[in-house]
Amino acid sequence: MALTQTQWIARFTGDASLVGDSLSLDDQIKILEDKERREEIQLREVYIQRAHSQISGIWGELEKAFRKSQVQTTEGSMDMIGENGDQSQGFGFIEDIGKVNKSPENLAAMTNAQGKVLAIQQGLEDVMVKRSVIGNNGLIVQVDVQLFTKRDIEEELYTVLVRSLLFPEELVADDFSATQRMIDGSNDYYIEELKSRTESGDTTLSDNAGAVKAIVTASKDLAVAVTALPPTTRRSRRWLA
């Protein structure tokens, strides 16, 4: 049934009271969702701009702590972030930590800078909004939900930092890593494809494994290219051997 003018106004403004009980519960929810969605878009812009402003405020500090810093190891000096941003050539917090023979002079600066990044992340995670849903009692109720998803924080915070060569990709938690997400997806494909071929009675599993892994390896290269990041030691070691 087509909406009346009053119903359209109610949907646009989010004021369900304009139509009283003349709309079904589902239609009332749609009116409220439209209103909440518009409000959330505006609110997201406010917090994203604030996060980007916070990044700008610590830009020099991050650059000094990571992009322009080195670690002394038994194999010589290593850039915290590899030359020309090639993080596969940079210091690996898992692989190379045992080679450190001298505590970095700017260790405190690294710790402090990382703490500030985590504070920006936490600030985005803490933003809650109300959303209307139909409760178990059949009535419209409001529930608290996070405004920003992990994917949002990945894109608006960590992708910005890593691509700007201000933060080691290896320090990004898996939940917020585009590279790790793509690699995990390719790993899942690799496992499922081998399982499927095994269940189908394919006896040339070893040959198939090589063929499938070639596809998955190509997917890994694509993941690196898409995120504009060479794989770090930690990400590489998690790749299926």
Contacts in CASP RR format, 6 or more apart in sequence:
PFRMAT RR
TARGET T0000
AUTHOR 0000-0000-0000
METHOD contacts of the structure
MODEL  1
MALTQTQWIARFTGDASLVGDSLSLDDQIKILEDKERREEIQLREVYIQR
AHSQISGIWGELEKAFRKSQVQTTEGSMDMIGENGDQSQGFGFIEDIGKV
NKSPENLAAMTNAQGKVLAIQQGLEDVMVKRSVIGNNGLIVQVDVQLFTK
RDIEEELYTVLVRSLLFPEELVADDFSATQRMIDGSNDYYIEELKSRTES
GDTTLSDNAGAVKAIVTASKDLAVAVTALPPTTRRSRRWLA
3 11 0 8 1.000
6 18 0 8 1.000
6 19 0 8 1.000
7 18 0 8 1.000
7 19 0 8 1.000
7 22 0 8 1.000
7 23 0 8 1.000
7 27 0 8 1.000
9 15 0 8 1.000
9 18 0 8 1.000
10 16 0 8 1.000
10 17 0 8 1.000
10 18 0 8 1.000
10 19 0 8 1.000
10 23 0 8 1.000
10 31 0 8 1.000
11 30 0 8 1.000
11 31 0 8 1.000
11 34 0 8 1.000
12 34 0 8 1.000
13 35 0 8 1.000
14 31 0 8 1.000
14 32 0 8 1.000
14 34 0 8 1.000
14 35 0 8 1.000
15 31 0 8 1.000
15 35 0 8 1.000
16 23 0 8 1.000
16 28 0 8 1.000
16 31 0 8 1.000
16 32 0 8 1.000
23 31 0 8 1.000
25 134 0 8 1.000
25 138 0 8 1.000
25 140 0 8 1.000
28 140 0 8 1.000
29 132 0 8 1.000
29 133 0 8 1.000
29 134 0 8 1.000
29 140 0 8 1.000
32 132 0 8 1.000
32 140 0 8 1.000
33 131 0 8 1.000
33 132 0 8 1.000
36 129 0 8 1.000
36 130 0 8 1.000
36 131 0 8 1.000
36 132 0 8 1.000
39 129 0 8 1.000
40 129 0 8 1.000
40 147 0 8 1.000
43 127 0 8 1.000
43 129 0 8 1.000
43 147 0 8 1.000
44 147 0 8 1.000
44 148 0 8 1.000
44 152 0 8 1.000
47 124 0 8 1.000
47 127 0 8 1.000
47 147 0 8 1.000
47 148 0 8 1.000
48 156 0 8 1.000
51 120 0 8 1.000
51 123 0 8 1.000
51 124 0 8 1.000
51 156 0 8 1.000
51 157 0 8 1.000
52 156 0 8 1.000
52 160 0 8 1.000
54 116 0 8 1.000
54 120 0 8 1.000
55 120 0 8 1.000
55 157 0 8 1.000
55 160 0 8 1.000
55 161 0 8 1.000
55 166 0 8 1.000
58 113 0 8 1.000
58 116 0 8 1.000
58 117 0 8 1.000
59 166 0 8 1.000
61 109 0 8 1.000
61 112 0 8 1.000
61 113 0 8 1.000
61 116 0 8 1.000
62 113 0 8 1.000
62 117 0 8 1.000
62 161 0 8 1.000
62 166 0 8 1.000
62 167 0 8 1.000
63 166 0 8 1.000
64 106 0 8 1.000
64 109 0 8 1.000
65 80 0 8 1.000
65 106 0 8 1.000
65 109 0 8 1.000
65 110 0 8 1.000
65 112 0 8 1.000
65 113 0 8 1.000
65 114 0 8 1.000
66 80 0 8 1.000
66 81 0 8 1.000
66 110 0 8 1.000
66 113 0 8 1.000
66 166 0 8 1.000
66 167 0 8 1.000
66 168 0 8 1.000
67 80 0 8 1.000
67 81 0 8 1.000
67 165 0 8 1.000
67 166 0 8 1.000
69 79 0 8 1.000
69 80 0 8 1.000
69 104 0 8 1.000
69 106 0 8 1.000
69 109 0 8 1.000
69 110 0 8 1.000
70 77 0 8 1.000
70 78 0 8 1.000
70 79 0 8 1.000
70 80 0 8 1.000
70 104 0 8 1.000
71 77 0 8 1.000
71 78 0 8 1.000
71 80 0 8 1.000
71 91 0 8 1.000
71 96 0 8 1.000
71 100 0 8 1.000
71 104 0 8 1.000
72 100 0 8 1.000
72 101 0 8 1.000
72 102 0 8 1.000
72 104 0 8 1.000
73 91 0 8 1.000
73 96 0 8 1.000
73 98 0 8 1.000
73 99 0 8 1.000
73 100 0 8 1.000
73 101 0 8 1.000
74 99 0 8 1.000
74 101 0 8 1.000
75 99 0 8 1.000
78 90 0 8 1.000
78 91 0 8 1.000
78 96 0 8 1.000
79 89 0 8 1.000
79 90 0 8 1.000
79 91 0 8 1.000
80 90 0 8 1.000
80 91 0 8 1.000
80 110 0 8 1.000
80 168 0 8 1.000
81 87 0 8 1.000
81 90 0 8 1.000
81 165 0 8 1.000
81 168 0 8 1.000
82 88 0 8 1.000
82 89 0 8 1.000
82 90 0 8 1.000
82 91 0 8 1.000
83 89 0 8 1.000
85 165 0 8 1.000
85 230 0 8 1.000
86 230 0 8 1.000
87 168 0 8 1.000
87 169 0 8 1.000
87 170 0 8 1.000
87 229 0 8 1.000
87 230 0 8 1.000
87 231 0 8 1.000
87 232 0 8 1.000
88 230 0 8 1.000
88 231 0 8 1.000
88 232 0 8 1.000
88 233 0 8 1.000
88 236 0 8 1.000
89 230 0 8 1.000
90 168 0 8 1.000
90 232 0 8 1.000
91 168 0 8 1.000
92 168 0 8 1.000
92 170 0 8 1.000
92 232 0 8 1.000
92 233 0 8 1.000
92 234 0 8 1.000
93 168 0 8 1.000
93 170 0 8 1.000
93 171 0 8 1.000
93 234 0 8 1.000
94 170 0 8 1.000
94 233 0 8 1.000
94 234 0 8 1.000
94 237 0 8 1.000
95 233 0 8 1.000
95 234 0 8 1.000
95 237 0 8 1.000
96 233 0 8 1.000
104 110 0 8 1.000
114 167 0 8 1.000
114 171 0 8 1.000
117 157 0 8 1.000
117 161 0 8 1.000
117 167 0 8 1.000
120 157 0 8 1.000
121 153 0 8 1.000
121 157 0 8 1.000
121 158 0 8 1.000
121 176 0 8 1.000
124 147 0 8 1.000
124 148 0 8 1.000
124 152 0 8 1.000
124 153 0 8 1.000
124 156 0 8 1.000
124 157 0 8 1.000
125 146 0 8 1.000
125 148 0 8 1.000
125 153 0 8 1.000
127 146 0 8 1.000
127 147 0 8 1.000
127 148 0 8 1.000
128 144 0 8 1.000
128 145 0 8 1.000
128 146 0 8 1.000
128 147 0 8 1.000
129 144 0 8 1.000
129 145 0 8 1.000
129 146 0 8 1.000
129 147 0 8 1.000
130 142 0 8 1.000
130 143 0 8 1.000
130 144 0 8 1.000
130 145 0 8 1.000
131 142 0 8 1.000
131 143 0 8 1.000
131 145 0 8 1.000
132 140 0 8 1.000
132 141 0 8 1.000
132 142 0 8 1.000
133 140 0 8 1.000
133 141 0 8 1.000
133 142 0 8 1.000
133 143 0 8 1.000
134 140 0 8 1.000
134 141 0 8 1.000
135 141 0 8 1.000
148 156 0 8 1.000
150 175 0 8 1.000
150 176 0 8 1.000
153 176 0 8 1.000
154 175 0 8 1.000
154 176 0 8 1.000
154 177 0 8 1.000
154 178 0 8 1.000
154 181 0 8 1.000
155 178 0 8 1.000
157 176 0 8 1.000
158 167 0 8 1.000
158 172 0 8 1.000
158 176 0 8 1.000
158 177 0 8 1.000
158 178 0 8 1.000
159 178 0 8 1.000
159 227 0 8 1.000
161 167 0 8 1.000
162 168 0 8 1.000
162 169 0 8 1.000
162 172 0 8 1.000
162 227 0 8 1.000
162 229 0 8 1.000
163 227 0 8 1.000
163 228 0 8 1.000
163 229 0 8 1.000
168 232 0 8 1.000
169 177 0 8 1.000
169 179 0 8 1.000
169 229 0 8 1.000
169 232 0 8 1.000
169 235 0 8 1.000
170 232 0 8 1.000
170 233 0 8 1.000
170 234 0 8 1.000
170 235 0 8 1.000
172 180 0 8 1.000
174 180 0 8 1.000
174 181 0 8 1.000
177 235 0 8 1.000
178 223 0 8 1.000
178 226 0 8 1.000
178 227 0 8 1.000
178 229 0 8 1.000
179 223 0 8 1.000
179 224 0 8 1.000
179 227 0 8 1.000
179 229 0 8 1.000
179 231 0 8 1.000
179 232 0 8 1.000
179 235 0 8 1.000
180 235 0 8 1.000
180 238 0 8 1.000
182 219 0 8 1.000
182 220 0 8 1.000
182 222 0 8 1.000
182 223 0 8 1.000
182 226 0 8 1.000
182 227 0 8 1.000
183 220 0 8 1.000
183 223 0 8 1.000
183 231 0 8 1.000
183 235 0 8 1.000
183 238 0 8 1.000
183 239 0 8 1.000
185 219 0 8 1.000
186 216 0 8 1.000
186 219 0 8 1.000
186 220 0 8 1.000
186 223 0 8 1.000
187 216 0 8 1.000
187 239 0 8 1.000
187 240 0 8 1.000
189 215 0 8 1.000
189 216 0 8 1.000
189 219 0 8 1.000
190 212 0 8 1.000
190 213 0 8 1.000
190 215 0 8 1.000
190 216 0 8 1.000
190 240 0 8 1.000
193 208 0 8 1.000
193 212 0 8 1.000
193 215 0 8 1.000
194 205 0 8 1.000
194 208 0 8 1.000
194 209 0 8 1.000
194 212 0 8 1.000
197 205 0 8 1.000
197 208 0 8 1.000
197 212 0 8 1.000
198 205 0 8 1.000
202 208 0 8 1.000
213 240 0 8 1.000
216 240 0 8 1.000
220 231 0 8 1.000
220 239 0 8 1.000
224 230 0 8 1.000
224 231 0 8 1.000
231 239 0 8 1.000
END
